[in-house]
Amino acid sequence: MRLSRLGFSGLLACWLGLAGRGGVVFETTSPYHHIRVVDQGGLRLLTFDKAVQTRMALADPLRGHFEYTEYFHLPWLWNPGLTNVLMLGLGGGSAQRAWLHYYPAVRVDTVEIDPVVVRVAQQYFGVRDSPRHRVHVEDGRQFLRRYPTRYGAILVDAYTHNRYGAFIPAHLATREFFTLAAGRLTDDGVLAYNVVATWEGPQSELLGAVYRTLRTVFPHVYAFPARESLNVVLIGTRASTPRSLSELQQRAGELVRTGRVTLPTFLLRVQAARLDPPPSAATAPVLTDDFAPVDRLLAPRW
């Protein structure tokens, strides 16, 4: 899920205006979201509860996506031999579409709790089940509990909505969840986790809490703030030895030169790495199943 630097209210007004002038292709309400598909200016947009989730160019489905989804390719830096990926959250399938295109030897499992979202993604965004891509209609945490498969990377981009805006479902942001996810990773496995937040300031408290909670499970956590939106992708690694920025850049160059990674913007995305913790992590709470106020961390401070 992506949020523009205009802020949530500005983004909402902007996209509602566009939708009013463009064509609403589909609209419905599921048990989880009010869902709209809108075609505008050569793009197809998917919105949940008035927040834009996916953007896809109609002329080329590999283009038009939000920048932050490209940070989900960064697990290659720590696990260059990965062969399978699990993604929690489907939306319009931007990340899945890219992984299936750029890495033909990688299998992708997707878990999406809302069956209506799955049908919309299939009908309007070209998402398909195949021998390389299976979509499971289930809660992501329950899926991890039920199936012992170990993955080279787990990618998390799951959001719900309340009066303060989009926020991570609490049960997917706790120490217990991260412990469960870590147990479903291979020895070199990596967790990539999208947080709608700023690096510092009034919209950074949730980022600090998720970062600090990840650090209770993963030896090292790296942050990649998006340049064009209010998204920070956090990378939790099981490796005991940290990597410097120069080491990450060197590994990225090797991956591109050998053809292991073919995403055109991969080297650019690596440059966004932050090896320091976000400032809010110093005072943020550790989120647990008994205490995970993710919606409160989004509340405005007066």
C-alpha positions as CSV (number, residue, x, y, z in Angstrom):
1,M,0.0,0.0,0.0
2,R,1.3,3.4,-0.9
3,L,0.7,6.9,0.4
4,S,1.7,10.1,-1.5
5,R,3.9,12.8,0.0
6,L,0.7,15.0,-0.4
7,G,-0.4,13.3,2.8
8,F,-3.5,11.2,3.2
9,S,-6.1,13.9,2.9
10,G,-4.4,15.5,-0.1
11,L,-4.0,12.2,-1.8
12,L,-7.7,11.3,-1.1
13,A,-8.9,14.6,-2.6
14,C,-6.6,14.2,-5.6
15,W,-7.7,10.6,-6.4
16,L,-11.3,11.2,-5.8
17,G,-11.2,14.1,-8.3
18,L,-9.5,11.9,-10.8
19,A,-12.0,9.1,-10.3
20,G,-14.8,11.6,-10.8
21,R,-13.4,12.7,-14.2
22,G,-12.3,9.2,-15.3
23,G,-14.0,5.9,-15.6
24,V,-15.0,3.8,-12.7
25,V,-14.5,0.3,-14.1
26,F,-15.7,-1.6,-11.1
27,E,-17.0,-0.9,-7.6
28,T,-18.1,-3.1,-4.7
29,T,-17.9,-3.5,-0.9
30,S,-16.4,-6.6,0.5
31,P,-16.3,-7.7,4.2
32,Y,-13.0,-6.0,4.4
33,H,-12.9,-3.0,2.0
34,H,-14.8,-0.6,-0.2
35,I,-13.1,-1.5,-3.5
36,R,-12.9,0.6,-6.7
37,V,-11.1,0.1,-10.0
38,V,-10.7,3.3,-12.0
39,D,-9.1,3.9,-15.4
40,Q,-7.5,7.4,-15.7
41,G,-4.9,8.8,-18.0
42,G,-3.6,5.5,-19.2
43,L,-3.4,4.0,-15.7
44,R,-5.6,1.5,-13.9
45,L,-6.0,2.3,-10.2
46,L,-7.2,0.0,-7.4
47,T,-8.5,1.7,-4.2
48,F,-9.4,0.2,-0.9
49,D,-11.5,2.5,1.3
50,K,-10.5,5.6,-0.7
51,A,-6.7,4.8,-0.4
52,V,-4.9,3.9,-3.6
53,Q,-3.3,0.4,-3.4
54,T,-2.2,-0.3,-6.9
55,R,-1.3,1.6,-10.0
56,M,-0.7,-0.1,-13.4
57,A,-0.1,1.2,-16.9
58,L,-2.8,-0.2,-19.2
59,A,-0.3,-0.2,-22.2
60,D,2.3,-2.1,-20.2
61,P,1.4,-3.9,-17.0
62,L,5.1,-3.8,-15.9
63,R,5.0,0.0,-15.7
64,G,3.1,2.6,-13.8
65,H,3.5,0.8,-10.4
66,F,4.5,2.6,-7.2
67,E,8.2,3.0,-6.6
68,Y,8.2,1.3,-3.2
69,T,7.2,-2.1,-4.7
70,E,10.6,-2.2,-6.3
71,Y,12.2,-2.3,-2.8
72,F,10.7,-5.8,-2.4
73,H,13.4,-7.0,-4.8
74,L,16.1,-6.2,-2.3
75,P,16.1,-9.6,-0.5
76,W,18.5,-10.7,-3.4
77,L,21.2,-8.7,-1.6
78,W,21.2,-11.2,1.3
79,N,20.0,-14.3,-0.4
80,P,21.3,-14.5,-4.0
81,G,20.2,-18.1,-4.3
82,L,16.5,-17.8,-3.4
83,T,14.1,-19.9,-5.3
84,N,10.7,-19.1,-3.7
85,V,8.9,-16.1,-2.2
86,L,5.8,-15.7,-0.1
87,M,3.9,-12.4,-0.3
88,L,1.2,-11.4,2.3
89,G,-1.2,-9.1,0.6
90,L,-2.2,-9.0,-3.1
91,G,-3.8,-5.7,-4.1
92,G,-3.4,-5.5,-7.8
93,G,-0.4,-7.8,-7.8
94,S,2.3,-5.3,-8.8
95,A,5.1,-7.0,-6.8
96,Q,4.0,-10.5,-7.9
97,R,3.8,-9.4,-11.6
98,A,7.4,-8.1,-11.4
99,W,8.8,-11.1,-9.6
100,L,7.2,-13.5,-12.1
101,H,8.5,-11.5,-15.1
102,Y,12.1,-10.8,-14.0
103,Y,12.9,-14.1,-12.2
104,P,11.6,-17.0,-14.2
105,A,13.1,-19.6,-11.9
106,V,11.4,-18.3,-8.7
107,R,8.1,-19.6,-7.5
108,V,5.7,-17.1,-5.7
109,D,3.0,-17.9,-3.2
110,T,0.5,-15.1,-2.4
111,V,-1.8,-15.0,0.7
112,E,-4.8,-12.6,0.5
113,I,-7.5,-12.6,3.2
114,D,-10.2,-11.0,1.0
115,P,-11.6,-13.2,-1.8
116,V,-13.1,-10.2,-3.5
117,V,-9.7,-8.7,-3.9
118,V,-8.5,-11.9,-5.5
119,R,-11.3,-11.8,-8.0
120,V,-10.7,-8.1,-8.8
121,A,-7.0,-8.7,-9.2
122,Q,-7.7,-11.6,-11.6
123,Q,-10.3,-9.8,-13.7
124,Y,-8.9,-6.3,-13.9
125,F,-5.1,-6.6,-13.2
126,G,-4.2,-9.8,-15.0
127,V,-3.3,-11.8,-11.8
128,R,-3.3,-15.5,-12.6
129,D,-2.7,-18.8,-10.7
130,S,-0.1,-20.8,-12.5
131,P,2.5,-23.5,-11.7
132,R,4.8,-20.7,-10.5
133,H,2.2,-18.5,-8.7
134,R,-0.4,-19.7,-6.3
135,V,-2.9,-17.4,-4.6
136,H,-4.2,-18.6,-1.2
137,V,-7.4,-17.0,0.3
138,E,-6.5,-16.9,4.0
139,D,-5.2,-14.8,6.8
140,G,-1.4,-14.4,6.4
141,R,-0.6,-15.4,10.0
142,Q,-2.8,-18.4,9.9
143,F,-1.2,-19.5,6.6
144,L,2.3,-19.4,8.2
145,R,1.0,-21.4,11.2
146,R,-0.6,-24.1,8.9
147,Y,2.1,-24.6,6.4
148,P,5.8,-25.5,7.2
149,T,7.2,-24.4,3.8
150,R,10.4,-22.3,4.2
151,Y,10.9,-19.4,1.9
152,G,13.9,-17.5,0.6
153,A,12.0,-14.2,1.2
154,I,8.7,-13.2,2.8
155,L,7.2,-9.9,1.6
156,V,4.5,-8.2,3.7
157,D,2.3,-5.4,2.3
158,A,-1.0,-5.8,4.1
159,Y,-3.1,-2.8,5.3
160,T,-6.5,-2.1,6.7
161,H,-8.2,1.3,7.3
162,N,-9.7,3.4,10.0
163,R,-10.4,7.1,10.6
164,Y,-6.7,7.9,10.9
165,G,-5.9,6.3,7.6
166,A,-4.3,3.0,6.4
167,F,-2.6,0.9,9.0
168,I,-1.0,-2.5,9.4
169,P,-3.3,-5.2,10.9
170,A,-2.0,-5.5,14.5
171,H,-1.6,-9.3,14.4
172,L,0.9,-8.9,11.5
173,A,3.1,-6.4,13.3
174,T,4.0,-8.1,16.6
175,R,7.0,-9.9,18.0
176,E,5.1,-13.2,17.9
177,F,4.3,-12.7,14.2
178,F,7.9,-11.9,13.3
179,T,9.1,-14.9,15.2
180,L,6.6,-17.1,13.3
181,A,7.8,-15.5,10.0
182,A,11.4,-16.0,10.8
183,G,10.8,-19.7,11.4
184,R,9.4,-20.0,7.9
185,L,12.5,-18.5,6.3
186,T,15.5,-20.4,4.9
187,D,18.9,-20.0,6.7
188,D,19.6,-17.0,4.3
189,G,16.0,-15.9,4.3
190,V,14.9,-12.3,4.4
191,L,11.7,-10.5,5.6
192,A,10.7,-7.4,3.6
193,Y,8.0,-5.3,5.3
194,N,6.3,-2.2,4.0
195,V,5.4,0.6,6.5
196,V,3.4,3.7,5.5
197,A,5.3,6.3,7.4
198,T,7.9,9.1,7.3
199,W,11.5,8.6,8.5
200,E,11.0,11.2,11.2
201,G,8.4,13.6,12.4
202,P,4.7,13.2,13.3
203,Q,4.1,10.2,11.0
204,S,7.1,8.2,12.1
205,E,5.9,6.6,15.3
206,L,4.6,3.4,13.7
207,L,7.8,3.0,11.8
208,G,9.9,3.2,15.0
209,A,7.7,0.6,16.7
210,V,7.8,-1.9,13.8
211,Y,11.6,-1.4,13.5
212,R,12.2,-1.9,17.2
213,T,9.9,-5.0,17.2
214,L,11.7,-6.5,14.2
215,R,15.1,-6.0,16.0
216,T,13.8,-8.3,18.8
217,V,13.7,-11.2,16.3
218,F,16.1,-10.4,13.5
219,P,19.8,-9.7,14.2
220,H,19.9,-6.9,11.6
221,V,17.3,-4.6,10.1
222,Y,17.9,-2.3,7.2
223,A,15.6,0.5,6.0
224,F,14.8,1.7,2.5
225,P,12.7,4.9,2.5
226,A,10.9,5.5,-0.8
227,R,11.7,8.7,-2.6
228,E,8.3,9.4,-4.1
229,S,5.8,8.3,-1.4
230,L,5.4,7.8,2.4
231,N,6.6,4.3,2.4
232,V,9.6,2.7,4.1
233,V,10.5,-0.9,3.4
234,L,12.2,-2.6,6.3
235,I,14.5,-5.6,5.6
236,G,15.0,-8.1,8.5
237,T,17.9,-10.6,7.9
238,R,18.9,-13.7,9.8
239,A,22.6,-13.2,9.0
240,S,24.7,-12.6,12.1
241,T,27.1,-10.2,10.3
242,P,25.9,-6.8,9.3
243,R,26.7,-5.4,5.8
244,S,27.9,-1.9,5.0
245,L,26.4,0.3,2.3
246,S,29.5,-0.3,0.1
247,E,29.1,-4.1,0.6
248,L,25.4,-3.9,-0.4
249,Q,26.3,-1.9,-3.5
250,Q,29.0,-4.3,-4.5
251,R,26.7,-7.3,-4.1
252,A,24.0,-5.4,-6.2
253,G,26.5,-4.9,-9.0
254,E,27.4,-8.5,-9.0
255,L,23.8,-9.6,-9.1
256,V,23.1,-7.3,-12.1
257,R,26.3,-8.2,-14.0
258,T,25.6,-11.9,-13.7
259,G,22.0,-11.5,-14.7
260,R,20.6,-12.9,-11.5
261,V,18.7,-9.6,-11.0
262,T,17.2,-8.0,-14.1
263,L,15.0,-5.3,-12.5
264,P,16.2,-2.2,-14.4
265,T,16.2,0.1,-11.3
266,F,17.8,-2.3,-8.9
267,L,21.0,-0.4,-8.5
268,L,19.1,2.8,-7.9
269,R,16.9,1.3,-5.2
270,V,20.0,0.0,-3.3
271,Q,21.2,3.6,-2.9
272,A,18.2,4.4,-0.7
273,A,19.6,2.2,2.1
274,R,19.6,3.5,5.7
275,L,21.7,1.5,8.1
276,D,20.8,3.6,11.1
277,P,17.6,3.1,13.0
278,P,14.7,5.7,12.6
279,P,14.8,8.3,15.3
280,S,11.5,7.2,16.7
281,A,12.8,3.7,17.4
282,A,14.6,4.9,20.5
283,T,11.3,5.5,22.4
284,A,8.9,3.3,20.5
285,P,7.1,0.4,22.1
286,V,7.9,-3.3,21.2
287,L,4.6,-4.5,19.7
288,T,3.3,-7.8,21.1
289,D,0.1,-9.8,20.8
290,D,-0.8,-8.3,24.2
291,F,0.1,-4.7,23.2
292,A,0.0,-3.6,19.6
293,P,-1.6,-0.2,19.3
294,V,-0.8,0.3,15.6
295,D,-3.8,2.5,15.0
296,R,-3.0,4.7,18.0
297,L,0.5,5.2,16.6
298,L,-1.2,6.8,13.6
299,A,-3.4,9.1,15.6
300,P,-2.7,12.9,15.1
301,R,-0.9,14.7,18.0
302,W,-2.5,17.9,19.0
